Amino acid sequence: MLHKNINYRRHQNLRAKRKAEFVLDKIWGHTNITLRAIGIGASTHSKACSCYMCGNPRKYFKELTVQEQRYQEAIYE
C-alpha cells in the first residue's frame, strides 16, 4: 500500500496551482498572477466547474448522464 507523504501532497498542491495559473493566464488572459495569490483560493479546492454546461445534466435538465444512456441502450437492444 502506498502511503502518501508530505512530498506527494506538496507535489499535488503545486500541480493544482500550476493548472490554475495556466487557466488564468492562457485561457482567461489574466497576467501578473503569482502562485501565492492562486494558492489562497485554488490549491485546496481546484475542482472542475459545475455550471450547467460542465456539470451533471441530471441536476440541471433532469436528463440521464452519458453512462446511464449507454446502459439504457445496452438493455433495450
TIVO-2410 file (N, C-alpha, C; in nm, 3 decimals):
# residues 77
REC num residu      c1      c2      c3 atome chaine
REC   1      M   0.085  -0.117   0.000     N      A
REC   1      M   0.000   0.000   0.000    CA      A
REC   1      M   0.089   0.124   0.000     C      A
REC   2      L   0.056   0.216  -0.085     N      A
REC   2      L   0.134   0.338  -0.099    CA      A
REC   2      L   0.087   0.441   0.003     C      A
REC   3      H   0.178   0.487   0.086     N      A
REC   3      H   0.145   0.591   0.182    CA      A
REC   3      H   0.186   0.724   0.123     C      A
REC   4      K   0.092   0.814   0.118     N      A
REC   4      K   0.119   0.945   0.059    CA      A
REC   4      K   0.182   1.033   0.166     C      A
REC   5      N   0.304   1.072   0.139     N      A
REC   5      N   0.376   1.152   0.236    CA      A
REC   5      N   0.366   1.300   0.201     C      A
REC   6      I   0.436   1.382   0.273     N      A
REC   6      I   0.431   1.527   0.256    CA      A
REC   6      I   0.481   1.568   0.118     C      A
REC   7      N   0.578   1.497   0.064     N      A
REC   7      N   0.629   1.533  -0.068    CA      A
REC   7      N   0.523   1.513  -0.176     C      A
REC   8      Y   0.446   1.407  -0.165     N      A
REC   8      Y   0.339   1.382  -0.261    CA      A
REC   8      Y   0.234   1.492  -0.251     C      A
REC   9      R   0.195   1.527  -0.128     N      A
REC   9      R   0.094   1.632  -0.111    CA      A
REC   9      R   0.145   1.766  -0.161     C      A
REC  10      R   0.270   1.796  -0.139     N      A
REC  10      R   0.327   1.921  -0.190    CA      A
REC  10      R   0.327   1.921  -0.343     C      A
REC  11      H   0.360   1.807  -0.401     N      A
REC  11      H   0.360   1.797  -0.547    CA      A
REC  11      H   0.220   1.819  -0.602     C      A
REC  12      Q   0.119   1.756  -0.543     N      A
REC  12      Q  -0.018   1.773  -0.589    CA      A
REC  12      Q  -0.066   1.917  -0.571     C      A
REC  13      N  -0.025   1.980  -0.462     N      A
REC  13      N  -0.060   2.119  -0.436    CA      A
REC  13      N   0.001   2.210  -0.543     C      A
REC  14      L   0.127   2.190  -0.574     N      A
REC  14      L   0.195   2.269  -0.677    CA      A
REC  14      L   0.133   2.245  -0.815     C      A
REC  15      R   0.096   2.119  -0.842     N      A
REC  15      R   0.034   2.085  -0.968    CA      A
REC  15      R  -0.101   2.157  -0.984     C      A
REC  16      A  -0.179   2.164  -0.877     N      A
REC  16      A  -0.307   2.234  -0.883    CA      A
REC  16      A  -0.287   2.383  -0.904     C      A
REC  17      K  -0.185   2.440  -0.841     N      A
REC  17      K  -0.157   2.582  -0.859    CA      A
REC  17      K  -0.112   2.612  -1.001     C      A
REC  18      R  -0.028   2.525  -1.058     N      A
REC  18      R   0.018   2.545  -1.195    CA      A
REC  18      R  -0.099   2.534  -1.294     C      A
REC  19      K  -0.190   2.443  -1.268     N      A
REC  19      K  -0.307   2.429  -1.355    CA      A
REC  19      K  -0.393   2.555  -1.348     C      A
REC  20      A  -0.415   2.606  -1.228     N      A
REC  20      A  -0.493   2.729  -1.212    CA      A
REC  20      A  -0.422   2.847  -1.278     C      A
REC  21      E  -0.289   2.849  -1.267     N      A
REC  21      E  -0.211   2.955  -1.331    CA      A
REC  21      E  -0.227   2.948  -1.483     C      A
REC  22      F  -0.223   2.828  -1.538     N      A
REC  22      F  -0.240   2.811  -1.683    CA      A
REC  22      F  -0.378   2.859  -1.727     C      A
REC  23      V  -0.481   2.820  -1.654     N      A
REC  23      V  -0.617   2.859  -1.691    CA      A
REC  23      V  -0.633   3.010  -1.685     C      A
REC  24      L  -0.583   3.071  -1.579     N      A
REC  24      L  -0.597   3.216  -1.566    CA      A
REC  24      L  -0.517   3.290  -1.672     C      A
REC  25      D  -0.398   3.243  -1.701     N      A
REC  25      D  -0.310   3.315  -1.794    CA      A
REC  25      D  -0.348   3.288  -1.940     C      A
REC  26      K  -0.352   3.162  -1.978     N      A
REC  26      K  -0.369   3.129  -2.120    CA      A
REC  26      K  -0.514   3.137  -2.166     C      A
REC  27      I  -0.607   3.096  -2.083     N      A
REC  27      I  -0.746   3.092  -2.126    CA      A
REC  27      I  -0.817   3.223  -2.098     C      A
REC  28      W  -0.802   3.276  -1.976     N      A
REC  28      W  -0.874   3.397  -1.941    CA      A
REC  28      W  -0.795   3.524  -1.966     C      A
REC  29      G  -0.664   3.513  -1.989     N      A
REC  29      G  -0.583   3.629  -2.023    CA      A
REC  29      G  -0.539   3.714  -1.906     C      A
REC  30      H  -0.555   3.664  -1.784     N      A
REC  30      H  -0.508   3.739  -1.667    CA      A
REC  30      H  -0.358   3.717  -1.653     C      A
REC  31      T  -0.283   3.825  -1.646     N      A
REC  31      T  -0.139   3.815  -1.628    CA      A
REC  31      T  -0.102   3.872  -1.492     C      A
REC  32      N   0.023   3.860  -1.457     N      A
REC  32      N   0.076   3.909  -1.330    CA      A
REC  32      N   0.006   3.845  -1.211     C      A
REC  33      I  -0.024   3.717  -1.220     N      A
REC  33      I  -0.083   3.642  -1.110    CA      A
REC  33      I   0.027   3.555  -1.052     C      A
REC  34      T   0.049   3.563  -0.923     N      A
REC  34      T   0.153   3.483  -0.860    CA      A
REC  34      T   0.095   3.352  -0.809     C      A
REC  35      L   0.182   3.255  -0.786     N      A
REC  35      L   0.136   3.128  -0.731    CA      A
REC  35      L   0.083   3.146  -0.590     C      A
REC  36      R   0.135   3.244  -0.518     N      A
REC  36      R   0.085   3.271  -0.383    CA      A
REC  36      R  -0.060   3.320  -0.389     C      A
REC  37      A  -0.088   3.409  -0.483     N      A
REC  37      A  -0.224   3.459  -0.496    CA      A
REC  37      A  -0.319   3.348  -0.541     C      A
REC  38      I  -0.271   3.262  -0.626     N      A
REC  38      I  -0.353   3.149  -0.671    CA      A
REC  38      I  -0.376   3.053  -0.555     C      A
REC  39      G  -0.273   3.029  -0.477     N      A
REC  39      G  -0.281   2.933  -0.368    CA      A
REC  39      G  -0.378   2.971  -0.259     C      A
REC  40      I  -0.412   3.097  -0.248     N      A
REC  40      I  -0.506   3.139  -0.145    CA      A
REC  40      I  -0.641   3.073  -0.167     C      A
REC  41      G  -0.685   3.063  -0.292     N      A
REC  41      G  -0.815   3.005  -0.315    CA      A
REC  41      G  -0.818   2.881  -0.400     C      A
REC  42      A  -0.716   2.856  -0.478     N      A
REC  42      A  -0.724   2.750  -0.578    CA      A
REC  42      A  -0.662   2.618  -0.534     C      A
REC  43      S  -0.561   2.620  -0.452     N      A
REC  43      S  -0.488   2.496  -0.429    CA      A
REC  43      S  -0.566   2.396  -0.344     C      A
REC  44      T  -0.658   2.443  -0.263     N      A
REC  44      T  -0.729   2.350  -0.178    CA      A
REC  44      T  -0.859   2.301  -0.240     C      A
REC  45      H  -0.913   2.373  -0.335     N      A
REC  45      H  -1.040   2.331  -0.394    CA      A
REC  45      H  -1.043   2.358  -0.544     C      A
REC  46      S  -0.937   2.322  -0.612     N      A
REC  46      S  -0.931   2.348  -0.756    CA      A
REC  46      S  -0.998   2.235  -0.832     C      A
REC  47      K  -1.127   2.228  -0.821     N      A
REC  47      K  -1.200   2.126  -0.894    CA      A
REC  47      K  -1.262   2.186  -1.019     C      A
REC  48      A  -1.311   2.100  -1.104     N      A
REC  48      A  -1.368   2.146  -1.229    CA      A
REC  48      A  -1.494   2.227  -1.203     C      A
REC  49      C  -1.531   2.301  -1.302     N      A
REC  49      C  -1.650   2.385  -1.294    CA      A
REC  49      C  -1.774   2.296  -1.284     C      A
REC  50      S  -1.878   2.344  -1.218     N      A
REC  50      S  -2.002   2.267  -1.209    CA      A
REC  50      S  -2.120   2.349  -1.258     C      A
REC  51      C  -2.097   2.435  -1.356     N      A
REC  51      C  -2.207   2.514  -1.412    CA      A
REC  51      C  -2.297   2.421  -1.495     C      A
REC  52      Y  -2.401   2.475  -1.553     N      A
REC  52      Y  -2.495   2.391  -1.628    CA      A
REC  52      Y  -2.432   2.330  -1.753     C      A
REC  53      M  -2.323   2.392  -1.805     N      A
REC  53      M  -2.259   2.336  -1.923    CA      A
REC  53      M  -2.162   2.223  -1.888     C      A
REC  54      C  -2.100   2.230  -1.771     N      A
REC  54      C  -1.999   2.132  -1.733    CA      A
REC  54      C  -2.051   2.029  -1.633     C      A
REC  55      G  -2.155   2.062  -1.561     N      A
REC  55      G  -2.200   1.979  -1.451    CA      A
REC  55      G  -2.286   1.861  -1.493     C      A
REC  56      N  -2.349   1.802  -1.396     N      A
REC  56      N  -2.430   1.684  -1.415    CA      A
REC  56      N  -2.561   1.723  -1.483     C      A
REC  57      P  -2.594   1.663  -1.599     N      A
REC  57      P  -2.717   1.700  -1.669    CA      A
REC  57      P  -2.842   1.664  -1.590     C      A
REC  58      R  -2.833   1.563  -1.503     N      A
REC  58      R  -2.947   1.526  -1.423    CA      A
REC  58      R  -2.986   1.639  -1.327     C      A
REC  59      K  -2.888   1.709  -1.279     N      A
REC  59      K  -2.914   1.817  -1.184    CA      A
REC  59      K  -2.982   1.936  -1.251     C      A
REC  60      Y  -2.940   1.971  -1.370     N      A
REC  60      Y  -2.988   2.092  -1.433    CA      A
REC  60      Y  -3.105   2.070  -1.529     C      A
REC  61      F  -3.105   1.959  -1.601     N      A
REC  61      F  -3.205   1.938  -1.705    CA      A
REC  61      F  -3.291   1.815  -1.682     C      A
REC  62      K  -3.271   1.746  -1.572     N      A
REC  62      K  -3.344   1.621  -1.542    CA      A
REC  62      K  -3.325   1.518  -1.654     C      A
REC  63      E  -3.203   1.513  -1.712     N      A
REC  63      E  -3.170   1.417  -1.816    CA      A
REC  63      E  -3.079   1.309  -1.759     C      A
REC  64      L  -3.067   1.200  -1.832     N      A
REC  64      L  -2.975   1.094  -1.793    CA      A
REC  64      L  -2.833   1.132  -1.831     C      A
REC  65      T  -2.736   1.081  -1.755     N      A
REC  65      T  -2.597   1.104  -1.789    CA      A
REC  65      T  -2.560   1.016  -1.908     C      A
REC  66      V  -2.443   1.038  -1.964     N      A
REC  66      V  -2.398   0.960  -2.080    CA      A
REC  66      V  -2.387   0.813  -2.045     C      A
REC  67      Q  -2.334   0.783  -1.927     N      A
REC  67      Q  -2.321   0.644  -1.885    CA      A
REC  67      Q  -2.458   0.577  -1.870     C      A
REC  68      E  -2.554   0.652  -1.816     N      A
REC  68      E  -2.688   0.596  -1.800    CA      A
REC  68      E  -2.756   0.576  -1.935     C      A
REC  69      Q  -2.732   0.666  -2.029     N      A
REC  69      Q  -2.789   0.650  -2.164    CA      A
REC  69      Q  -2.732   0.526  -2.232     C      A
REC  70      R  -2.601   0.504  -2.217     N      A
REC  70      R  -2.539   0.385  -2.277    CA      A
REC  70      R  -2.595   0.258  -2.215     C      A
REC  71      Y  -2.616   0.261  -2.085     N      A
REC  71      Y  -2.671   0.145  -2.017    CA      A
REC  71      Y  -2.813   0.117  -2.065     C      A
REC  72      Q  -2.893   0.219  -2.080     N      A
REC  72      Q  -3.030   0.202  -2.129    CA      A
REC  72      Q  -3.030   0.145  -2.271     C      A
REC  73      E  -2.938   0.194  -2.356     N      A
REC  73      E  -2.929   0.142  -2.493    CA      A
REC  73      E  -2.886  -0.004  -2.494     C      A
REC  74      A  -2.794  -0.040  -2.405     N      A
REC  74      A  -2.747  -0.179  -2.399    CA      A
REC  74      A  -2.857  -0.273  -2.353     C      A
REC  75      I  -2.943  -0.227  -2.265     N      A
REC  75      I  -3.051  -0.312  -2.215    CA      A
REC  75      I  -3.157  -0.338  -2.322     C      A
REC  76      Y  -3.192  -0.234  -2.395     N      A
REC  76      Y  -3.304  -0.244  -2.488    CA      A
REC  76      Y  -3.264  -0.282  -2.631     C      A
REC  77      E  -3.143  -0.328  -2.651     N      A
REC  77      E  -3.102  -0.374  -2.784    CA      A
REC  77      E  -3.140  -0.518  -2.806     C      A
***
